[in-house]
């Protein structure tokens, strides 16, 4: 049976690529975006499979209405893809409360609300999948992207617990951790820079300039990423986490190796803190 998807941030990047892959598989996609005009071509080409839906994921009431509307119109909700997001670069000290809260609303509270809205429908079906687009930066951070990574860390923690909670109900959770892909993420027109302080020029300056300079030359192919997501969802035993890209595989391997080395170096002190009895 063909699946019914709701994909946020569907007008570009991974959202657009996953929408196209799902349509090619014969599925129905409710493609949610703030600028739905960018989806006009897909709707025109596949009027029976693609429905464009205006949605700001930070509006929890609109998110609930979107989920309920999908089920009302299509009878079910099979896959929710929380993909909407944007980049931010800046040192932690440079980041304002407003910037941090806005990014957390977009990357954490919005997806959390949509997930909660979808779960009752999926539990009634006894099936479904929640796909969380995080980043390789959802597992480690580096200078200049602390705010962005913090939001992705939060979503990963929520999703790991969620996976254990909903597995008995036939619901799967897939955390997708891309490296650098040609999605427009680092486009100077969309990448949000915090106000720079001279003190962080050496540590954050190269990231602030390097991300937009590399936009459009990233090694990752969004179409291949979308195909990988569909492959993982169709597996009998899908992974909880799916890193994407050679850079993500290399960076995560290095991060895990360094974490293990550090743990072993400090293990004696770590284990010394329990009561003696």
C-alpha positions as CSV (number, residue, x, y, z in Angstrom):
1,X,0.0,0.0,0.0
2,X,1.3,3.4,-0.9
3,X,2.4,5.6,2.0
4,X,1.1,9.0,3.1
5,X,3.9,11.4,4.0
6,X,4.0,14.9,5.7
7,X,7.4,16.5,5.0
8,X,8.3,19.9,6.4
9,X,10.7,22.2,4.7
10,X,9.7,20.5,1.5
11,X,10.3,23.4,-0.9
12,X,14.1,22.9,-1.1
13,X,17.1,20.9,0.0
14,X,16.5,17.5,1.7
15,X,12.8,18.2,2.0
16,X,12.4,18.6,-1.8
17,X,14.6,15.6,-2.5
18,X,12.7,13.3,-0.1
19,X,9.4,14.6,-1.6
20,X,10.6,13.7,-5.1
21,X,11.8,10.3,-4.0
22,X,8.6,9.4,-2.2
23,X,6.5,10.5,-5.3
24,X,8.7,8.4,-7.5
25,X,8.0,5.4,-5.2
26,X,4.3,6.0,-5.9
27,X,3.5,7.6,-2.5
28,X,1.4,10.6,-1.5
29,X,3.2,13.6,-0.1
30,X,1.8,16.5,1.8
31,X,4.6,18.9,1.2
32,X,4.7,21.6,3.9
33,X,6.7,24.8,3.5
34,X,6.5,28.5,4.3
35,X,6.8,29.3,0.6
36,X,4.6,26.8,-1.2
37,X,5.0,28.6,-4.6
38,X,8.3,26.8,-4.9
39,X,6.3,23.5,-5.0
40,X,4.0,24.5,-7.9
41,X,5.9,22.5,-10.4
42,X,5.7,19.3,-8.4
43,X,2.0,19.8,-7.7
44,X,1.4,20.4,-11.4
45,X,3.4,17.4,-12.5
46,X,1.8,15.1,-9.8
47,X,-1.6,16.5,-8.8
48,X,-2.8,13.2,-7.4
49,X,0.4,12.7,-5.3
50,X,1.6,16.1,-4.1
51,X,-0.3,18.6,-2.0
52,X,1.4,21.8,-1.0
53,X,0.6,23.0,2.5
54,X,1.6,26.4,4.0
55,X,3.1,25.7,7.4
56,X,5.3,27.4,9.9
57,X,6.5,24.6,12.1
58,X,7.0,26.9,15.1
59,X,3.2,27.4,15.2
60,X,2.1,24.4,17.2
61,X,-1.6,24.9,16.6
62,X,-1.0,25.0,12.9
63,X,1.1,21.9,13.2
64,X,-1.7,20.0,15.0
65,X,-4.1,21.2,12.3
66,X,-1.8,20.1,9.6
67,X,-1.4,16.5,11.0
68,X,-5.1,16.2,11.6
69,X,-5.9,17.5,8.2
70,X,-3.6,14.9,6.5
71,X,-5.4,12.1,8.3
72,X,-8.8,13.6,7.5
73,X,-8.1,13.9,3.8
74,X,-6.0,10.7,3.3
75,X,-7.2,8.4,6.0
76,X,-3.8,7.8,7.5
77,X,-0.4,9.2,8.4
78,X,2.5,6.9,7.6
79,X,5.7,9.0,7.6
80,X,6.4,12.4,9.3
81,X,9.6,14.0,8.2
82,X,10.8,16.8,10.4
83,X,13.2,18.6,8.0
84,X,12.5,22.3,8.2
85,X,15.5,24.2,9.4
86,X,18.2,26.7,8.8
87,X,21.9,27.3,9.6
88,X,23.4,29.7,12.1
89,X,27.1,30.5,12.6
90,X,28.6,32.3,15.5
91,X,30.4,31.8,18.8
92,X,28.4,31.0,21.9
93,X,29.2,34.4,23.4
94,X,28.1,36.0,20.2
95,X,24.7,34.3,20.2
96,X,21.8,36.2,21.7
97,X,18.9,34.8,23.7
98,X,16.5,35.6,20.9
99,X,18.7,33.8,18.3
100,X,19.0,30.7,20.5
101,X,15.3,30.6,21.3
102,X,14.3,31.1,17.7
103,X,16.5,28.3,16.5
104,X,15.4,26.0,19.3
105,X,11.7,26.7,18.3
106,X,12.5,25.7,14.7
107,X,14.7,22.7,15.3
108,X,13.3,21.3,18.5
109,X,10.0,22.5,19.8
110,X,8.4,22.5,16.4
111,X,9.4,19.0,15.5
112,X,8.5,17.8,19.0
113,X,5.0,19.3,18.7
114,X,4.5,17.7,15.2
115,X,5.7,14.4,16.5
116,X,3.3,14.5,19.4
117,X,0.5,15.4,17.0
118,X,1.2,12.5,14.7
119,X,1.7,9.8,17.3
120,X,-2.0,9.2,18.3
121,X,-2.8,8.5,14.6
122,X,0.1,6.2,14.2
123,X,-0.7,4.3,17.4
124,X,-4.2,3.7,16.2
125,X,-2.8,2.4,12.9
126,X,-0.2,0.3,14.7
127,X,2.4,1.6,12.3
128,X,4.3,4.7,11.1
129,X,7.7,6.3,11.0
130,X,9.1,9.6,12.4
131,X,12.1,10.8,10.5
132,X,14.2,13.5,12.2
133,X,16.6,15.4,10.0
134,X,19.4,16.4,12.4
135,X,23.1,16.6,11.3
136,X,26.4,15.0,12.0
137,X,26.4,18.1,14.2
138,X,23.7,16.4,16.2
139,X,26.4,14.1,17.7
140,X,29.4,16.4,18.0
141,X,30.1,20.2,17.8
142,X,32.9,22.5,16.8
143,X,33.6,26.1,17.1
144,X,31.2,28.5,15.5
145,X,28.1,26.2,15.3
146,X,27.4,25.7,19.0
147,X,23.8,27.0,18.8
148,X,23.0,25.0,15.8
149,X,24.4,21.8,17.2
150,X,22.7,22.4,20.6
151,X,19.3,22.3,18.9
152,X,20.2,19.1,17.0
153,X,21.6,17.5,20.2
154,X,18.3,18.2,21.8
155,X,16.3,16.6,19.0
156,X,18.5,13.5,19.0
157,X,18.1,13.0,22.7
158,X,14.3,13.3,22.5
159,X,14.2,11.0,19.5
160,X,16.4,8.3,21.0
161,X,14.0,8.0,24.0
162,X,11.0,8.3,21.6
163,X,12.2,5.3,19.6
164,X,12.2,3.0,22.7
165,X,8.7,4.3,23.7
166,X,6.9,3.8,20.4
167,X,8.6,0.6,19.1
168,X,5.9,-1.6,20.9
169,X,3.3,0.4,18.9
170,X,4.8,-0.5,15.5
171,X,6.3,3.0,15.1
172,X,9.9,3.5,13.9
173,X,12.1,6.5,14.5
174,X,14.9,7.3,12.1
175,X,17.5,10.0,12.9
176,X,19.2,11.2,9.8
177,X,22.6,12.8,10.3
178,X,23.9,14.4,7.0
179,X,27.3,15.9,6.5
180,X,27.8,18.6,3.9
181,X,25.3,18.4,1.1
182,X,24.3,20.8,-1.7
183,X,21.1,21.8,-0.1
184,X,21.6,25.6,0.1
185,X,22.2,25.3,3.8
186,X,25.3,27.5,3.8
187,X,24.0,29.9,1.1
188,X,24.8,33.5,2.3
189,X,21.2,34.4,1.6
190,X,19.9,32.0,4.2
191,X,22.7,31.3,6.6
192,X,22.2,33.4,9.7
193,X,25.4,34.9,11.2
194,X,25.5,36.3,14.7
195,X,27.2,39.6,15.3
196,X,31.0,38.9,15.4
197,X,33.3,39.7,18.2
198,X,37.0,40.2,17.5
199,X,37.9,37.8,20.3
200,X,36.7,34.9,18.2
201,X,38.2,35.7,14.9
202,X,40.8,32.9,15.1
203,X,38.4,30.2,16.1
204,X,35.1,31.1,14.6
205,X,36.2,33.4,11.8
206,X,37.3,30.6,9.4
207,X,33.9,28.9,9.9
208,X,32.0,32.2,9.4
209,X,33.7,32.7,6.0
210,X,34.2,29.1,5.0
211,X,30.6,27.9,5.2
212,X,29.2,30.4,2.7
213,X,32.3,30.1,0.5
214,X,31.8,26.4,0.1
215,X,28.1,26.6,-0.6
216,X,27.3,24.8,-3.8
217,X,30.5,22.8,-3.8
218,X,29.6,20.4,-0.9
219,X,30.2,16.7,-1.7
220,X,26.8,15.3,-0.8
221,X,24.1,14.7,-3.3
222,X,20.6,15.3,-1.9
223,X,18.9,12.9,-4.3
224,X,21.2,10.1,-3.1
225,X,20.5,11.1,0.5
226,X,16.7,10.9,-0.1
227,X,17.1,7.4,-1.7
228,X,19.1,6.3,1.3
229,X,16.3,7.5,3.7
230,X,13.7,5.5,1.7
231,X,16.0,2.4,1.7
232,X,16.5,2.7,5.5
233,X,12.7,3.1,6.1
234,X,12.0,0.0,4.0
235,X,14.5,-2.2,5.9
236,X,13.3,-5.0,8.1
237,X,15.5,-3.6,10.9
238,X,16.2,0.1,10.1
239,X,18.9,1.9,12.1
240,X,18.1,4.4,14.7
241,X,20.7,6.8,13.3
242,X,21.7,7.1,9.7
243,X,24.8,9.3,9.0
244,X,25.0,10.4,5.4
245,X,28.1,11.2,3.4
246,X,31.8,10.3,3.6
247,X,32.5,13.3,5.6
248,X,29.9,12.3,8.2
249,X,31.2,8.8,8.4
250,X,34.8,9.9,8.8
251,X,34.0,12.7,11.4
252,X,31.7,10.4,13.4
253,X,34.3,7.6,13.5
254,X,36.9,10.1,14.6
255,X,34.6,11.5,17.3
256,X,33.8,8.1,18.7
257,X,37.4,7.1,18.7
258,X,38.4,10.2,20.6
259,X,35.5,9.8,23.1
260,X,36.6,6.2,23.8
261,X,40.2,7.3,24.3
262,X,39.2,10.1,26.7
263,X,37.0,7.7,28.7
264,X,39.7,5.2,29.0
265,X,42.3,7.9,30.1
266,X,40.0,9.1,32.8
267,X,38.2,5.8,33.7
268,X,39.9,5.4,37.0
269,X,38.7,8.8,38.2
270,X,35.3,8.2,36.7
271,X,34.9,5.0,38.7
272,X,36.2,6.4,41.9
273,X,33.1,8.4,42.7
274,X,30.7,5.8,44.1
275,X,30.1,5.2,47.8
276,X,32.6,2.6,49.2
277,X,29.8,0.4,50.5
